[in-house]
Amino acid sequence: MTLMEKAIQMTDEQLRAKFTKSRIKQRHSLRDVDAIIGVPYSTLARFERGENSPVLDIRARIEAYANGDTSLKDRRKPPASIADRLKRIEEHLGLN
């Protein structure tokens, strides 16, 4: 059974409780979890408050974190440097 298939077996309420319990136990802020699993902290906050039901990919990441799975750790790409961004803009505008 894949991670995605496992993710849909738990109700939102069960996952919310498990996620919050795991986050508090590990003393992680929502921003910490954002950095670990690559899900924006604002999305995590809305999920934790019960304001949304995440899409399957995000749900799988949240569940992996709640289960202590570190295979999704640090999936976010680091932001490009300002110099890289300026270079891309100049190339796009034909200013290079």
GIUR-V871846 format. One record per pair of residues at least 24 apart in sequence whose ideal C-beta (glycine too) atoms are under 6 Angstrom apart, sorted by the first residue. I is the first residue (numbers start at 1). J is the second residue. Records with the same first field share a line. If there is no record, write none. Layout:
I=J ; J
This chain:
3=60
4=56 ; 60
7=59 ; 60 ; 63
12=53
15=63
18=66
19=62 ; 66
20=48
22=66
36=73
37=61 ; 65 ; 72
38=75 ; 76
